[in-house]
Amino acid sequence: MGLSAMQPGLILFLALILIILPADSIPAGDTADDRRTTMAVNSKTAERLREHLQALTVTIGERSVRFPQNLKKTSQYIQSFYREIGLVAHSEPYTYDGFTVTNVVAEILFTPNPSHHLLLGAHYDSVSGSPGADDNASAVAVQLETARNLKAMLGREKLDLAVKFVSFTLEEPPAYGTSSMGSRVYAAAAHKKKEKIDGMICLEMVGYACREPGCQKYPFPLMFFGYPKEGNFIGIVGNVKSRGFSKTLFRAFKKNPRLPAVKLTLPFNGWILPSVRLSDHASFWDKGFKAVMVTDSAFYRNPHYHTPTDTMEKLDYGFMAELVQSLLYFFLTYQG
């Protein structure tokens, strides 16, 4: 349905369910010493994020279906990283257009039989003609560094939790919207075998920030609801079924005052605003799983979307490092 065909009542309904919750001020207990320590840690994280971007977008380059060998190199890079930090990873292959592609899966269990199971996902392919720095090497880098930090906490944190990391292949066209999307393949299999997933977090374009008033755009009719005009925040997008999960994630993100967060909840699995379905979380929505997209808002902020100029020097690595920190706050405080 085109936006011009929307009924006024439908727009009013959308307005009523929009939730605009900016990040709070620095919470009690976040002292100057705490902030200096966090800044030092995030500086190292930013350096590592940059190294991942160099490997994915320069050393490997375009990761589209035009270059199956680069998709394979990326899968191998991700698996090698997990081995280096002491995690067991495996690939889940399937065939697309005559060649083999793979989703990559690793998992951290904080206890042998955890009650809670979360999934952190990101697609690693890029659109044809682009090195795909923000879309979506930024998300893969954040995924990997979140895994590194969580792995370092094994044995130190007593959590009733398992976190699965899934790097999806083939999110971009021409596979987008077909049963060959890596996330659709994974979500269909998870649904069939009744895999326990209490919530899925989809990282989709998380590396671009802009701080000039008016640089942040929105789809109709969101521009009328007081969202920030600067692109210095991270967005959390969920459907109605995922509303509780979105709130839990948002509350955890508010513990990081250095990265503002904005939350949006939409009915009808996002079909009311089709642009919010343009990533791997929608594959999980459609199979009945709770899922949210965490994003810098893609083409509503980043003018280099799906172009050859989506390169690593355009990204804000401090912004990405803060997202790693926010994700750690969430995983370390999650109680279902």
C-alpha positions as CSV (number, residue, x, y, z in Angstrom):
1,M,0.0,0.0,0.0
2,G,1.4,3.4,-1.0
3,L,1.5,6.1,1.7
4,S,-0.9,8.2,-0.4
5,A,-3.5,5.5,0.1
6,M,-3.3,5.6,3.9
7,Q,-6.6,6.4,5.6
8,P,-6.5,9.2,8.2
9,G,-7.6,6.7,10.9
10,L,-4.6,4.5,10.1
11,I,-2.2,7.5,10.4
12,L,-3.8,8.4,13.8
13,F,-3.4,4.8,14.9
14,L,0.3,4.9,14.0
15,A,0.7,8.2,15.9
16,L,-0.7,6.7,19.0
17,I,1.7,3.8,19.1
18,L,4.9,5.7,18.3
19,I,7.1,5.8,21.4
20,I,9.7,8.5,21.6
21,L,12.1,7.9,24.6
22,P,15.4,9.8,24.5
23,A,18.3,8.6,26.6
24,D,18.4,9.8,30.2
25,S,21.2,11.7,31.8
26,I,24.2,10.0,33.3
27,P,22.8,7.5,35.9
28,A,23.9,7.5,39.6
29,G,27.1,5.6,40.0
30,D,28.6,6.7,36.7
31,T,31.5,8.7,38.2
32,A,34.2,10.6,36.4
33,D,36.6,7.7,37.0
34,D,34.0,5.3,35.6
35,R,33.7,7.4,32.5
36,R,37.5,7.7,32.0
37,T,37.8,3.9,32.2
38,T,35.0,3.4,29.8
39,M,36.5,5.9,27.3
40,A,39.8,4.0,27.5
41,V,38.1,0.7,26.8
42,N,36.0,2.1,24.0
43,S,39.1,3.6,22.4
44,K,40.5,0.1,22.1
45,T,37.2,-1.2,20.9
46,A,37.1,1.6,18.2
47,E,40.5,0.5,17.0
48,R,39.4,-3.1,16.7
49,L,36.2,-2.1,14.9
50,R,38.3,-0.1,12.4
51,E,40.5,-3.2,11.8
52,H,37.4,-5.3,11.0
53,L,36.2,-2.6,8.5
54,Q,39.7,-2.6,6.9
55,A,39.5,-6.4,6.5
56,L,35.9,-6.6,5.3
57,T,35.7,-3.6,3.0
58,V,39.3,-3.2,1.7
59,T,41.1,-6.5,2.0
60,I,38.0,-8.5,0.9
61,G,36.0,-5.7,-0.7
62,E,32.6,-6.0,-2.3
63,R,30.7,-9.0,-0.7
64,S,27.8,-9.4,-3.2
65,V,26.6,-12.3,-5.2
66,R,28.8,-11.1,-8.0
67,F,31.7,-12.3,-6.0
68,P,31.0,-15.7,-4.4
69,Q,34.6,-16.0,-3.5
70,N,34.4,-12.8,-1.4
71,L,31.3,-14.2,0.4
72,K,33.4,-17.3,1.2
73,K,36.3,-15.2,2.4
74,T,34.0,-13.2,4.7
75,S,32.5,-16.4,6.2
76,Q,36.0,-17.7,6.8
77,Y,37.1,-14.3,8.4
78,I,34.2,-14.4,10.8
79,Q,34.8,-18.1,11.8
80,S,38.5,-17.4,12.2
81,F,37.8,-14.5,14.5
82,Y,35.6,-16.7,16.7
83,R,38.3,-19.3,16.9
84,E,40.9,-16.7,17.9
85,I,38.8,-15.6,20.9
86,G,38.1,-19.1,21.9
87,L,34.6,-19.7,20.7
88,V,33.4,-22.7,18.6
89,A,31.8,-21.5,15.4
90,H,30.2,-23.4,12.5
91,S,28.8,-22.7,9.1
92,E,25.3,-23.6,8.0
93,P,25.6,-23.9,4.2
94,Y,22.9,-23.8,1.5
95,T,22.9,-23.4,-2.3
96,Y,22.1,-20.2,-4.1
97,D,22.2,-19.9,-7.9
98,G,24.6,-22.8,-8.3
99,F,27.1,-21.9,-5.5
100,T,27.3,-22.5,-1.8
101,V,26.7,-19.7,0.7
102,T,26.8,-20.0,4.5
103,N,25.3,-18.5,7.6
104,V,28.0,-18.4,10.4
105,V,26.9,-19.3,14.0
106,A,28.7,-19.1,17.3
107,E,27.4,-19.2,20.9
108,I,28.3,-18.2,24.4
109,L,26.7,-20.1,27.3
110,F,27.2,-18.5,30.7
111,T,25.7,-21.6,32.3
112,P,25.4,-25.2,31.0
113,N,21.5,-25.1,30.8
114,P,20.5,-21.4,30.6
115,S,16.9,-20.3,30.9
116,H,17.3,-17.4,28.5
117,H,18.4,-17.5,24.9
118,L,19.1,-14.4,22.9
119,L,20.4,-14.0,19.3
120,L,22.5,-11.2,17.9
121,G,22.4,-11.1,14.2
122,A,23.9,-9.1,11.3
123,H,24.2,-9.8,7.6
124,Y,27.7,-9.8,6.1
125,D,27.0,-9.4,2.4
126,S,27.0,-6.0,0.6
127,V,24.9,-4.8,-2.3
128,S,26.5,-5.0,-5.8
129,G,28.8,-2.2,-6.6
130,S,29.5,-1.1,-3.0
131,P,32.1,-2.1,-0.4
132,G,29.3,-1.9,2.1
133,A,31.0,-0.2,5.0
134,D,28.0,0.9,6.9
135,D,25.8,-1.6,5.1
136,N,26.6,-3.9,6.7
137,A,30.3,-4.3,7.7
138,S,29.6,-1.9,10.6
139,A,27.1,-4.3,12.1
140,V,29.4,-7.3,11.6
141,A,32.2,-5.5,13.4
142,V,29.9,-4.5,16.3
143,Q,28.7,-8.1,16.5
144,L,32.2,-9.5,16.6
145,E,33.5,-7.0,19.2
146,T,30.4,-7.7,21.4
147,A,31.2,-11.4,21.2
148,R,34.8,-10.6,22.2
149,N,33.8,-8.6,25.3
150,L,31.2,-11.2,26.4
151,K,33.6,-14.0,25.9
152,A,36.0,-12.2,28.2
153,M,33.4,-12.2,30.9
154,L,32.9,-16.0,31.0
155,G,33.6,-17.2,34.5
156,R,33.4,-13.7,35.9
157,E,29.7,-13.1,35.4
158,K,27.0,-15.5,36.7
159,L,24.3,-15.1,34.1
160,D,21.4,-17.4,33.3
161,L,21.9,-16.7,29.6
162,A,23.0,-18.0,26.2
163,V,23.9,-15.6,23.5
164,K,24.0,-16.9,19.9
165,F,25.8,-14.9,17.2
166,V,24.5,-15.4,13.7
167,S,26.1,-13.7,10.7
168,F,23.7,-14.0,7.8
169,T,24.5,-14.2,4.2
170,L,22.4,-12.8,1.3
171,E,20.4,-10.1,2.8
172,E,20.9,-7.8,-0.2
173,P,19.2,-7.9,-3.7
174,P,18.7,-10.1,-5.7
175,A,18.2,-12.5,-2.8
176,Y,16.3,-9.9,-0.6
177,G,12.7,-10.8,-0.1
178,T,13.2,-14.4,-1.3
179,S,13.4,-17.7,0.6
180,S,17.2,-17.5,-0.2
181,M,17.9,-14.7,2.3
182,G,20.2,-16.1,4.9
183,S,18.0,-14.8,7.8
184,R,14.9,-16.4,6.2
185,V,16.7,-19.7,5.9
186,Y,17.8,-19.5,9.5
187,A,14.4,-18.3,10.9
188,A,12.5,-21.0,8.9
189,A,14.8,-23.7,10.3
190,A,14.5,-22.3,13.9
191,H,10.8,-22.2,13.6
192,K,10.6,-25.8,12.3
193,K,12.8,-27.2,15.1
194,K,11.2,-24.9,17.7
195,E,14.5,-23.3,18.7
196,K,14.2,-21.2,21.9
197,I,14.8,-17.6,21.0
198,D,13.6,-15.2,23.7
199,G,14.6,-12.2,21.5
200,M,16.6,-11.5,18.3
201,I,18.6,-8.3,17.9
202,C,19.3,-7.4,14.3
203,L,22.2,-5.0,13.7
204,E,21.6,-3.1,10.5
205,M,23.8,-0.2,9.5
206,V,25.1,1.0,12.8
207,G,28.2,3.1,12.0
208,Y,27.1,6.4,10.5
209,A,26.4,9.5,12.6
210,C,25.7,13.1,11.6
211,R,25.4,16.1,13.9
212,E,24.2,19.0,11.8
213,P,20.6,20.0,12.5
214,G,18.4,18.6,9.8
215,C,20.8,15.9,8.7
216,Q,18.5,13.2,10.1
217,K,15.5,12.3,7.9
218,Y,12.4,10.2,8.6
219,P,9.7,8.4,6.6
220,F,6.2,9.9,6.5
221,P,4.7,10.5,9.0
222,L,7.5,10.2,11.6
223,M,8.9,13.6,10.8
224,F,5.9,15.1,12.6
225,F,6.4,13.4,16.0
226,G,9.4,15.2,17.4
227,Y,12.2,12.8,16.6
228,P,15.8,14.2,16.8
229,K,16.9,16.4,13.9
230,E,20.6,15.3,14.4
231,G,21.7,11.7,13.6
232,N,23.6,11.1,16.8
233,F,21.4,8.4,18.2
234,I,20.8,4.7,17.7
235,G,17.3,3.5,16.8
236,I,15.5,0.5,18.2
237,V,12.6,-0.7,16.0
238,G,10.2,-3.5,17.1
239,N,6.8,-4.9,16.3
240,V,3.9,-5.1,18.8
241,K,4.8,-8.7,19.8
242,S,8.3,-7.6,20.6
243,R,7.2,-4.5,22.6
244,G,8.4,-5.9,26.0
245,F,11.7,-7.0,24.5
246,S,12.2,-3.6,23.0
247,K,11.5,-1.9,26.3
248,T,14.0,-4.1,28.1
249,L,16.7,-3.4,25.5
250,F,15.9,0.3,25.6
251,R,16.1,0.5,29.4
252,A,19.6,-1.1,29.2
253,F,20.7,1.3,26.4
254,K,19.7,4.2,28.7
255,K,22.5,3.2,31.0
256,N,24.9,4.5,28.4
257,P,24.5,8.3,28.4
258,R,27.1,8.6,25.6
259,L,24.8,7.0,23.0
260,P,21.2,8.3,22.9
261,A,18.6,5.8,21.9
262,V,15.2,6.2,20.3
263,K,12.5,3.5,20.3
264,L,9.7,2.8,17.8
265,T,7.0,0.2,18.0
266,L,4.9,-0.6,14.9
267,P,1.8,-2.8,14.3
268,F,1.2,-5.4,11.6
269,N,4.8,-6.6,11.6
270,G,5.9,-3.2,10.2
271,W,3.9,-3.4,7.0
272,I,2.4,0.0,7.9
273,L,5.9,1.5,7.3
274,P,7.5,-1.0,4.8
275,S,11.0,0.7,5.1
276,V,11.3,-0.6,8.7
277,R,11.2,-4.2,7.4
278,L,14.2,-3.9,5.2
279,S,16.5,-6.2,7.2
280,D,16.8,-9.6,8.8
281,H,14.6,-8.9,11.8
282,A,11.6,-9.1,9.5
283,S,12.4,-12.7,8.8
284,F,12.0,-13.5,12.5
285,W,8.9,-11.3,12.9
286,D,7.3,-13.3,10.1
287,K,8.0,-16.6,11.9
288,G,6.5,-15.4,15.2
289,F,9.8,-14.6,17.0
290,K,10.4,-11.5,19.1
291,A,12.9,-9.4,17.2
292,V,14.1,-5.8,17.0
293,M,16.3,-3.9,14.6
294,V,19.1,-1.7,16.0
295,T,20.1,0.8,13.4
296,D,21.5,4.2,12.5
297,S,18.4,4.6,10.3
298,A,20.2,3.7,7.0
299,F,19.2,5.9,4.1
300,Y,17.4,8.3,6.3
301,R,20.8,9.4,7.6
302,N,23.5,8.0,5.5
303,P,23.7,9.6,1.9
304,H,26.2,6.8,0.8
305,Y,23.6,4.0,1.2
306,H,24.0,1.4,-1.6
307,T,26.7,3.4,-3.4
308,P,30.4,2.9,-4.1
309,T,31.1,5.7,-1.6
310,D,29.9,3.6,1.4
311,T,33.5,3.4,2.6
312,M,35.1,2.9,5.9
313,E,36.4,6.4,6.4
314,K,32.8,7.7,6.5
315,L,32.1,5.8,9.7
316,D,32.2,7.0,13.3
317,Y,34.1,4.3,15.2
318,G,33.5,6.0,18.6
319,F,29.7,5.8,17.9
320,M,30.1,2.1,17.1
321,A,32.2,1.5,20.2
322,E,29.5,3.0,22.3
323,L,26.9,0.7,20.7
324,V,29.1,-2.3,21.8
325,Q,29.0,-0.8,25.3
326,S,25.2,-0.5,25.2
327,L,24.8,-4.1,24.0
328,L,27.0,-5.3,26.9
329,Y,24.8,-3.4,29.4
330,F,21.9,-5.2,27.9
331,F,23.3,-8.7,27.9
332,L,24.8,-8.4,31.4
333,T,21.5,-7.2,33.0
334,Y,19.0,-9.3,31.0
335,Q,16.7,-11.4,33.2
336,G,13.9,-12.1,30.7
